[in-house]
Amino acid sequence: MEATIPVLILAIPLFMFLLLGLLGNKMSHKLAGILGTAGMGVTLVLAYITAFTYFFSGSADFISETGQRLQYVVFNVDWLQFYENLVIRLGFLLDPISALLLVVITTISFMVHLYSNGYMRDHHGVWEKGFQRFYAFLSLFSFSMLGLVVATNIFQMYIFWELVGASSYLLIGFYYTKPSAVSASKKAFIVTRFADLGFLIGILVLSYYTGTFNFTDLTSVPAGENIYSISLTTSEHIKNVFAGSAAPMFMGASVLTWALVLIFMGGMGKSAMMPLHIWLPDAMEGPTPVSALIHAATMVVAGVYLVARLFPLYLMEEASLNIITVVGAITALYAAMVACTQVDIKRVLAFSTISQIAFMMVSLGVARPEFHEGLGYMASMFHLFTHAMFKALLFLGAGALIHAIGSNDYTDMHGLRKYMPVTHITFLIGCLAIAGIIPFSGFFSKDEILSSCLGNGWVAYIWMSFVAGLTAFYMFRLYYLIFWWKEHKVREGHHAPHDQPWTMTVPLVILAAVSVVAGFVPFGNLVSWNGEPYDFMAHFDWNVAAVSLLVAVLAIALATKMYIKENPLPAKMKNALPNLWRWCHHRFYWDELYIFITHKIIFGCVSRPIAWFDRHIIDGTMDGFAYITNKASYAIRGLQSGNIQMYVWVYLIGALLLGTIAAVCLI
């Protein structure tokens, strides 16, 4: 493959960021929107061409004689060289998951660019202040995320990982005059920085022992060989370093385990896994298109992508996969329970995102080559794709509702189905997809995850099935409360709600259509854990599918009974379990816990004594030296009075003293 198109995929968003960032104020809002959307549209076409060429061209560069899909480095240039074997390069890597993410990122980003042309205006058509800056930040984010997924080495991934964090900070804090938005952007930045510190340490540990940053050295295998049987790497050096009783150890665990857990810590931050999840719900303070782009489909899957990229290494250390499974399972249940009690529609979708990302993490954690040829890996990537489409649809649908009503609170939105029919139908499709109802895309990807959990044991399967049931319940709770329940009168000064302009409606229709048909894509033929075609339907467990479908239908039926029209059942349930409801409504007090730790312990018990010591002891000592010096200089200032006679007397006295001392010494 020629490097021209891959280079343009990265260059166009970067160019649009520089153009709109530097010259945006000199152009009209409409022109900035057209340029930003057109640039992303061209990038979308080029990304589709690249992915189509990789998946369907049949080139020997991409597919081996045995049918395995290979890793292909389009270009790779040296950037920093520490020593002969440890070089940081910038390049473009094509393999099944990077090609998949190219499609996901450019599709969602283009939809968000198009949608924002309508969303970032008020009811009178007046553009938001800073509209050009908004599009510049969108382009920066798209460039950063694309650079992350095509990275040829883990250090290049880290560079773009940090760029993604910076652009996320800028987009969350877009409304910089709003204190809550500023606070949310700082919270997201600080929490993910702590996580990224672990990621960086993990990278350094891994590269120190392996002597390489390159993904092809760390994870690729010779065509036709079984990854599991050769310790999952072609590098004899890496196998020798981490094999046998002489493997480096630290505190009872191998260095590889520590490195992989620290790297996963970075993924926990970006993907909002507990206990580093607290930034994502507050990030909803950004514009809704930002929520759809960053916090539904792209940035939050970076952690999942990171684990998938290094999956062969994770398979070498089962302890690290067990940690991923436990963290993912706990996070999935926690977020689903909290989502059942929220009243802000964007926060319901935020906690839903946390839960669904945790689903993907669990799927990777339970993936093993001996069960259905690594089904969990394929299922995770499949759900990443389908979830990106229907969750972006739900967020953009929420944006249309907020734009029409002027509030995020579902209590202001009852009975909207007859006023906003397009939004109603598309939002319902998104709810059916995430609930796992056949034939929508979420049914297939979710059930593949549940099948992989079953292969790991009944505990994981029952746990995640319960979470799936909660997902169906809280999504249809949200749906009924918005579009059914009881109709509110239009508030004074507001017009009746209606569907939004075509720039906002077309993305909803397209994403809804994808959510309907994406489940029928032969995903296993495109993405599998070892690059070999995976017979999707041959391993599809209809028993698991039937049970999960029954669970989803029962959950939807319960939501229908409670929320399709006004009735006392929700209040009764709340009163029946008041403590559980209160804990869920307050997110199990995680924010209060962090505030207590930071304000009371770190600031109060650690920082304040240190500040006192600094001000009174360190500064006091320096001030004391200055005070003594001033006093001494004041006392001897008379020695420089300007009186010549005084100088002569001092000189004579000094000379006499020196003479006397010399005479005494000679005697």
Steps between C-alpha positions, in 0.01 A plus 500: 500500500628846411547738792315792340149420621605400855703820532200706387277327757719654770597820320153630410361519858827655617486757219137583581593550866777744406286678239194545722706566810715772342263652243157397628420843645560655158233282332126472547344237724338334201827477308681356804229235537511411131881475496514291817228263380645474149846423638361225719294372205811461286676326788200267531521401134875441519463292818229288337724444196788396726287263710330352191837443335633328810199276557391414147786549253644154568854637469784280621617798705189468715405129489734203531474179302326338797234773512633696796464877491845650552629816657617738227717805566420759234782730608721537806750784546754543781427785739706445816783250542613417855741230391533255214199280580278746687359744248172695507344505156195669352312285253176348375409141592218315331350190654141387566438713809670816373307477171180450700569805718575711192143432386349562843687824576450665162133397480408636842718807458342589166150456643590725791648764269183501289272493805682789666414733212144491629556441870739789560227752417210617713132498400544826315789371290766698690834320509671410825786726602827324422346282227821504292704407807261210562563359153874546540490295820288231331763470227781480757320223682439305179867532403612386845269199509595390148869531585441288810335206323750476212808528724777256409647503850381550853684830548335653195171381648590676827576827321162503328340368820605822671383709204160333530493598867592860420237535226241338728584762763450779248166364378355426844592852610370661180255711702787649698281770655293228669661397834364145487653445154838632613488278807403195291783555251756531780360191670527295180853624435630435851344154542627378164846644573533276804395204288741597223787510748444128556481450124836675451670298775362180346636600159844569645509171691386300197742669262790469746470123516396435139721758332224610262196724472373349174167319496616269222785378720279468807189336358535365146546135406627316193230412250345162566635460854288480813556804720425320823752222438789737441442720805322755285797679347753463223773667702725232651645767727158582647418133548830443677459805724157402630528120497615252764604532861756770423231749390533839674278522810382783724291463817388149409394576142692493177618826351284430195192481724589831662564663163170378355299602807657847493424531130143391573487778760529747212212321330296519820534877500407556137217244508368618839535173688461502878643667697612741227149548361401820679596737216266360232156597644620855565642519148140532381541874567647525152279546192294189421681431168819480706335244725408294194846522346726462802299340775294251304686368201867595475709622793343266757578194288871589499553287811328202337708552187818515709431163663401349164816633337719331764271199538767239415712635786202498736441136413849424630398624845159364602512699825477826304198371306333401827552854630343639182203265539434593863537875444274484195231291671481722808496815287225363273267423790575824686435721196179315407360539853582870507343556156168368632460802730635799303270777373744676264473319167864562410614354831284192447676452166838574661457224759365277225823562310709407804301177534530408132873572486533275805315231300777519239769483768341191653483339157875551453567383855323166450633438149708183476625320188366167624138626506350553155834621364517815711133595461523771769752700297282503189186570707665799667599655169156421356328674791742791471378551142127455563503699825674793331213528252200466728650697790592788270141478371365523856723794591415691184132421561539638852655811347197545275272471805708747702509740206120484472418521872790700639560263792688177575244392760263228383222648719469776238470258208193280550278414202729610218432214257234686303700824485833346392420185299840458331687546825255263669546216250878532479535521879281191535726312256801596712322375815408169334857455379662562838238282672600209275175442313521294180569596217674818615879506511536496876327161518779325311800671658363485856417131472845419370638665813264299721604181319865578570413564866327162516822338378674651803244375752145549624587787734616732221206399278230557764663826616517649150153369408360689799684815386352452151153482655561822693614662175171418328307626805668841541505575128128440462437687825671793331311444174155489662566797727601710200252395234202364701410552869291817501511801272622828644370835391743706297676741730422866454732663253585170328364365175360149472777236464565367151756298306823681429642620164637251248860545616395348833242254369705333222770370740225352719345315205834370372616378841160340561526314169849377588376387842234290329725318252846496662428176685490311172854599402720185486720654765692185582637490145646846549622513860619208710756452774761322281421647159332185373141512368254421777175320418261729680178305456659160563579603857194715562330351807126530447433372853691794646329731253155373598566547871645850456210595272255379764682703767489811281129457421414455868702810591326703229163368616578615855606843373182518291283416801668763713559788260278491191246714683486686828445266794615451862728199430828697467435675831412170665822340379700798620335482842543123519877528461578855615861439601593321177325766292678778687841337459440443128366852452813643665728271295593304812662820630816455295527874438459572871766240577745662259422844642560368852830340399625804310367782720510348848794260476731621221434874528415514872728241659790495252512820297408743779780387740747505213382850404535612864854357517585671172364839608621503859814286510650527152385854426552598866861384492571697184321803643712464818821509300380814328400658833839430658680634195293818507568551871875443458522738207305763700745463791813547289368760262705769678819349361404647163396849613691691229717678765867482389636563848303201628642281223859614595438416865364157412798441269751601769327290767496204265866545415591520869299184573670312218842621618425398855384154391813454284729606790329262742532214252875570450569505873 
